[in-house]
Amino acid sequence: MNGSTANGTPLVEMRDMSVSFGGVHAVKDVTIDLRPGEILGLVGGNGAGKSTLIKTLAGAQRADSGEIFVDGKEVSITTPRDAKAYGIETIYQTLALADNQDAPSNMFLGRELRTRWGTLDDSAMEDATRKIMGRLNPRFQKFKEPVASLSGGQRQSVAIARAVHFNARILIMDEPTAALGPAETEQVRELMRQLKSEGIGIIMISHDIHDVFDLADRISVMLQGKLVGTVNKDDVTMDEVLAMIIIGKMPEEVTTKELEQLHG
């Protein structure tokens, strides 16, 4: 993969990443990159190695070998704190929100704003939360309720707003629309489009091929720990991506018969 793309230097590039567990290669020699203002769909069946690969970027899993570059410079990421320092934030399905607290408290969880007297500056935190929500999700109005009472899409908004407020430039989203209804799914998709328009790069792990086709610019497919390949979404059909996921063949290698058998 060429680092000098038309868009300039990738925001992040992972080169030849490998991770083994007890002699089994969970990830083997995988290279992917992400450009500014791009959504990269990372897809593959269960056990394909997607989550393990992404955990190495998030600092939650050490790679055995490989290199990570941010803005063209090689970096060392061994903890989630390292990742955050490079503007890499992960939004897991579980969202890691404090259910009994409201949106502003969750936005600043562990990074609370204080007044000069050392007390919590609730109004400053609420103002900042309103400001970023106004940008990301103007319909969001529930600033005083515990996040436990929010819908799945609204909870996702809070988690994303928190990442973006603290200068995330690279957002890893793990199954962002899993367990959401159609209206909420659309809400999260809108959020992702908004982030993209601001130049944030998103790596989206998803089992939902429709989601990926709606949102991704490029799609990287993994099978049994290896990268099958990366394709431009506009250049492929959904069936061709399914063939990559299931039989590990690139669009130019797959036969019409094999494509037909996918629906057998």
Secondary structure, DSSP 8 states (H G I E B T S, - for coil): --SSBTTBS-SEEEEEEEEEETTEEEEEEEEEEE-TT-EEEEE--TTSSHHHHHHHHHTSS--SEEEEEETTEEE---SHHHHHHTTEEEE-TTTT--TTSBHHHHHTTTS--B-TTSSB-HHHHHHHHHHHHHHH-TT----SSBGGGS-HHHHHHHHHHHHHHTT-SEEEEESTTTT--HHHHHHHHHHHHHHHHTT-EEEEE-S-HHHHHHH-SEEEEEETTEEEEEEEGGGS-HHHHHHHHHH---TTT--HHHHHHTT-
